[in-house]
Structures are given as structure tokens and as C-alpha cells.
Amino acid sequence: MHGNFEHPFIKFIRTMIAQKSLKIIVIYALAFLPLLAFSQEEASVEEVAKEFNATDMIMHHIGDSHGWHFFGEGENSFTLPLPVILYTDNGLVTFMSSEFHHDTEGQNIVEKDGMRFVNYHEDIYQLETGAETVKFDEEKHPVNAITPWDFSITKNVAAMFLTVILMLIFFVSLANYHKKNTKAPSGFNNALEALILFVRDEIAIPQIGEKKYMKFMPYLLTIFFFIWITNLLGLLPGAANVTGNIAVTVSLGLFTLAIILINGNKAYWKHIFWMPGIPTWVKPILAIVEGAGVIIKPIALMIRLFANITAGHIIILSLIGLIFILENAGVAGISVPFALFITILELLVAFLQAFIFTILSALFIGMAVEEHEHH
Amino acid sequence: MELLYVGLSALGAGLAVLGAGVGVGKIGGSAMDAIARQPEASGKIQTAMIIAAALVEGVALFGVVASLLGVLR
């Protein structure tokens, strides 16, 4: 060996020790060692208790429910009861979801106004007389129960109300500030103002144009902040998966569609149904394609938001579920940091999806209101 | 039979991801090129890149949602 030669690996280790990162890695690895030994003893006990079903766990977490469940199992769980509002043949029926006593298997019957209701996998059925549990035929239609109209304040609706309240607090206070003062606000209001300017300067003006953007700013700001805040709240433990619910994103997509249909000018419709500047025989074919495009644009918006948020939640839950599938607490050493990494990535996705939904809405609105002077 | 459905759905999701990967990769690469050529236009290029990437991703997500429906039938 040469005198001063240092093997690259040794050098690497030296720098690592200097940076203390190796130390942290070793401590971390040692911390999880006892868990590896410990977990194998527990595995046999777990097997007897209950078989873990990852799909059920994930679907339960990303789905909507009639109570806001935070933690715990069965009767000992900590659940916020939410009102159940049903429209039946005999009128409106309301009761709290706690009357089901955490039952989602259709066992616990709630009697109201001579009607009996059960909660089967978060769907509420009205049992016919004599029926004790809800039964299904092969196509999963209930045979001895009917489905009432369900207008309940579910977990998702409650979470949406929370977002609405937060938005009202933020923006009403900002608006009140500007009624009284003329100088720039400080602190949190200033941060909000920077975001509002971002929506105006990066989204509205480039996509819709200087002349007409002001009319659409309220809508663009509302969807931007609504999606962003619900996405962020959805990342909290125990929170609802609002923007990962297809019904919510359908509504958001329909708002954009409605605004396009109402504000679309003559030139826009002409370019869809009788495109100028092409041979006449192509025009009907293009009309079909462009006509479908009007509907497909909001559908794409809706699927994009829904799938992105749901996929993010499924990835995090799968990583955590891996610990229970492999029945080994040592796996937590890998899957928890990885889940943390994905969660931090989701913070970025939460903003990006709000941005993309808003910028594409603005783009489609811009296409609908654009002036074609040179035709 | 059940396993066949799940397997085909997973394969479909994989193919959708493959397509999106190629698409987003090409968009990102071209945007990098463009920014390297014209650093002063990076803001505009980024916005256009994100929109194009979102459109590609949207198509891929159609595939993923379709395969999810296949698994959870």
C-alpha cells in the first residue's frame, strides 16, 4: 500500500462520521433490532385474533362514512357522531350516526317513525317489515330493503364545511383589512395576498387575457383555495378524503363546464360546430369530435384530481399496511420513513393539483371567451 | 378467474404508467432543453410544461382508474 493512499470507501466512511449521518443510521438500525425479535413472538397471537385485510382497510380509509372515526376499535373507538338525514317515502328522517353503535355490517337496527334502518358498509338501507338483516341478490341489489335518499352530513361533507369555515375566516378577515387600510397587510394576510396575486398573474391573466380575467377571478380563486385547503386537510391523520371522492370532483368539473357553457361566445361555438377555414365535408366530422371535447375536458379535470389524490392516499396506506401484511414490526423501519417521504411528496401534489385544476379551468374558460378578430 | 381479472387489471395499470412515464419524460426533457437554450423564458416554459404533463397524466390516470375498477368490481 502507498503511504498516503486512502481507500475511497474508508474516505466515504470518514466523511460520513464527520457528518454524523452514519451515527444516525446505526442508531436507527439498532433501535429497530429488538422489534424484529419481538414481532415474531406476537405474530402467532395476531393470527388467532383477526386476519388483516389490506383492501378493506384501504377502502375504509379512502371512503366516505357516516361518523368521523379518529382512532380505536368498536365500542372503545373515538368517533365524532354526524347527523344522518334520510328522505324516505314517509318524509324526512334524522338521527345521529352514533345510534348505529359503530356497526357497519347491518346488524344494529335503528327504529325511527316506524321505519327500521341499518348501516351496511356505509350505505343506509330501510328494511322491509319482518326483515332482520339486509340481504342481497347476485347483482348486489338489496332484496328485502329499499334505499332511501341519503342527504346525510357525512365525514366528507363535514370536512368540506371545515374548509369553507377556514376559507371564510381567512378571506373575510383579509377583505375587512382592506376596507379599513390602504397599505399592504402583514403576516398571514400578506402570505394569502401573495397567493392571490399568484393566481391572478400566473393563472388568470396569461390564460384568459387582460380584458376579461376579472370576471372569472372569484371562481378561480375559490376553486384554487378550496382544492388546496381540502387536499392539505386530507393529509392530516384521521382526516377525510374529500378531493379523492369522485362525487366532489364531478361537482367541481360541472362548475367549470357550466361557466364555459354560459360564457362561451359566438366564435367559440362556431369553432366547435362549424369550424371555419376547412373543407365543408370535414366540418360535420370535426363538429362531433369538438362537441365531445366540450364534455371530455371537465371529465378529464374530474378524473385527474380524483385519481391523483386517491392514488396518494392508497400509496401511503399500502406502505403502512405492509407492516401488518408481513406481520413484522421491523418492516416499519422501512415503510414508515417511506410513507413519510410520500406524505411530503403529497404536500407538493396537493398544491400542484389545485394549480393544475385552476390553470386548466382558466385555459378552457379562456378558449370560450377568446375574441377571434382576424376571421 | 378472479386472479385473471386482478392480474390483467394490474397489467393494464402498469401499461398506463409506462405510457405516462414516456410522455412526461419527453415533456420534461424537452423543457430542460428549452430552458437551457433560453433561461430567461423558463417561467413560461415551466407553465406550458406543467399543463402538457397534466394532460398526459390525465390520460394515464384514466387507465389506472379503469384498472382499479377492474380489481374492485
Chai-1 contact restraints between the chains, C-beta under 6 A:
chainA,res_idxA,chainB,res_idxB,connection_type,confidence,min_distance_angstrom,max_distance_angstrom,comment,restraint_id
A,A300,B,G58,contact,1.0,0.0,6.0,A-B,restraint_1
A,I303,B,L61,contact,1.0,0.0,6.0,A-B,restraint_2
A,I303,B,F62,contact,1.0,0.0,6.0,A-B,restraint_3
A,R304,B,G58,contact,1.0,0.0,6.0,A-B,restraint_4
A,R304,B,L61,contact,1.0,0.0,6.0,A-B,restraint_5
A,A307,B,L61,contact,1.0,0.0,6.0,A-B,restraint_6
A,A307,B,V64,contact,1.0,0.0,6.0,A-B,restraint_7
A,A307,B,V65,contact,1.0,0.0,6.0,A-B,restraint_8
A,I356,B,A54,contact,1.0,0.0,6.0,A-B,restraint_9
